Amino acid sequence: MGECTHIAIVLAGGRGSRMKSSVPKQYLLLNGKPVLYYSLKAMEDSFIDAVILVCGAGEDGYCKKELIDKYNLKKVCSIVQGGKERYDSVYNGLKEIARLEIADEDDCVYIHDGARPCVDAELLNECKTNVEVYRACVPAVPVKDTIKIVDSYGFSADTPKRSSLMAVQTPQCFRFIDALKAYSDMENAAAGGADISDITDDAMVVERFAGIRVKLCKGSYNNIKVTTPEDIVTLENMLRIK
């Protein structure tokens, strides 16, 4: 693959029910700034050429005023509304890239959870190197705990070898044409009655509907996702150290 354009889709449409907060987790303050700010700032300061921000219904005004304008984030070129499920939001972002005509077939797209504020230049560069070579990559780290497969009654049914397990993160990175086609084919399959309820990340979509193998590249244990109130405290300490 030659020199290509790199476009990020940053997802900020989640509600975060486990946070026990009326404020969506991506807008909670982290050292005085919204959680979402940190992901957008990382993209702003990197090789990424443009950012599509996908937010919840009615949140575009807040994002423009309190994030894009306030912090002068020039790479955010469009704000689109998310969908019911994560994969709906991703597809909306991909369709916006196509509508704006800012990506060719061989250009790369980086799909990132806005609730992962510790994405940094090292991780983005690792993803860039791998997606340009392998067409599809996701950052991942070895799991630290033993993982159990449970049966429907809550009993341990199997214990996979820990050495074969990796915890997958974002940004998940693909050639734009591969991601767009995979998501389009998935939508068509779902409309035809296919069950896609087991799909939990973008790599699964590309693997299943584009038939492309996804390379796992080096992730970071710091690249955690805000899921519980305790995560805010952990991330505040991480960001202070950085």
N, C-alpha and C positions, 0 to 999 in steps of 0.2 A: 504494500500500500504506500502511495506517495504522500506528499504533504496534504493534510486535510483540515477541514474546519471542525472545531470541537464545540458542541452545544450541550448545555446542561438543562435537564428538566428537574426542577426542585419541587418536591411534593410537600404541600403544607395544608392539606385538607382534612387531616385526621382530627378526631375529637378527643382521644386519649382518656377513655372512661376510667382507666386505672389510676389516673392522676388525682381523682376526687376533687377536681377543680372546675368551676364554671367557665374558666378561661381555657381555650384550646392550648395544649401543651407547647405548641410551636410559638405561642405568643407570651408564654410565661417569661418573667424576667430572670436573666442569668447574668449575675454581676452587672445589673443595671440596664441590660439590653435584652431584647426579645431573643429567645432561643433561635428562631429562624434567621436572625441577623448573621450569626456566625457562619452558617453554611453559605449564605449569599456573599458575605465578605470574602470567604475562602475562594469562591468562584471568581469574584471580582479581581482578586490579586493573583490569579493563576493564568495559565495559557488558554483557559476557556474563552471562546469568542462571543458567545451569547447565552443568555439564560431565559428559559421559559418558566415562570412561576405559576404553579397550580395551587389554587387556594379554595377554601370553602365558599359556599354561596353567600354573597353579601360581604365578603371580607376583602374584596379587591381595593376598596377605598382606603381601608386601614393599611393594607400592605403598601400602597403607593405613598400615602402620607407619612406613616410612621417608620417605614423601612427604606423604600427606594429613594424618595425625596430627601428624607431626613439624613440619610447616610450617603447620599450621592452615589447610589449603585447604578452605574451607567450601563452595565451589561444586561440588565433585566430588560428585554425588549418587548415582552408581552406578559400579561397576567390573564390566565384562563381559569374557568371554574372547574373544580374537580367533579368526579362522579360518585356513584353510590359505593363502589368498591375501589380499592387501590388500583387495580388494573384498568378500571374505567378512567381514573384520573391520569394514569400514564398514557393511555390511548388518546385522551384529549390533548395532552401535551405534544404527542407525536403528530397528531393531525394539525396542530397549530404551527409546528415547524414546517410541515408540508404546505400549509396555506400561505405562510410568509415567504416560502421559497428561499429559505436561507441555508438549506443543506442539499448537497448532491448525494448520489447513491453511496459513494465511498466515504462520506463524512461520518464522524463519530458522535454518538449521543451518550451522555452520562446521566443516568437516572438516580437521583439522590433523595433520601428522606430528609426533609428539613428539620426533623427532630434529632438529627445526628450532628451536633454543633462542632465536634472536634475533628471533622475532616480537615486535612491540611495539605500543604504543597507536596510533601513527600508521598502521601497516599495518592493524590491526584496524578502525580508524575508516574507512579507505579502503574496505575490504571492506564494511562496514556500509552506507555511502552507496550503493555500487553494487548490492549485492544487493537493497536495498529498492526501487531504481528498475528494475533489469533482470531480477530474479528469479533470475539465475544469474551469478556472476562468479568469476574466479580472478585472483590477483595474478601478474604476469609482468614480466620485465625483458628488454630487447633483448639478444640474444646478442652477445658481444664477439668471438668467433672465427668464422672461416669454417667452415661446416659442409659436409661431403661426404656424399653418398649413395653407398654402396659396393655392388658386385655380389657374388655368391656366391663369387667368387674373390679378393676383397679389393682390387679395382681401383676407382678412382673412376668412378662412373657418371653423376653429375650434381652440380652445385653450385647449390643454391637461393640466391636473392637474400637476402643477410643482412638487408636492410631489412624482409623479410617474416617473419622468424623471431623468436620470443620464447621465453624459457625460463620455463616455468610453475612456480609455487610453491604453497604452501598457507599459510593455510587456503583451501579451495575451498568456495564459499558458494552456498547454494540455498534456495528455499522448501522447507520440510520435506516438504510433500505431494509436490512434484515429485521430490525425491530418493528418498523412500520408494517411490513408484510406479515410478520408473526402475529401482531396484535389485530390486524385486519382479519386474518384467517381465524383467529380465536373468536372474534366477535361473530363471524359468520357461522362458526361451529356452534356457538352458544345459541344463536338464533335458530339453528336447526335442531336444538334439543340436547346438544352435548353437555355433559356435566363438567363444569370448570371450577367447581367450588373448592377443589383441593389446591388450586394455584395460589401460592403465597409470595412469589417473587417474580421478577422479570426474567431471570434465567430460565425458570420453568416454562415460560411462554415461548421463549426463543428455542429452547431444546425441543419442546413438543410440537410446535407449529412451524418452525423453520428448519428443524432437523440439524441444528448447529451445535457442536460441542462447545461448552463454556469452560474457559480456562480459569482456574482459581489462582489469583495472585496474592501477594503479601498484603494482608490487612493490618489493622492496629487494634490492640486491646483498649486503646483510648477512644476508639471510634464507636462509643456506645450510643444507644438510642434512648432518649428520654421516655421512660415508660411508667415509672413510679415516682412519688415525691422524693424518695431517697436519692434518685438519680440526679436531681437538681443540685443537691449538696455535693455529691461526688464530682459533678461537672464543674461547679464553681471552683473547687479546689484545683482541678486539672487546668482550667483556663488561667487561674492566677499564676500557676507554675510556668505555663507557657509564656 
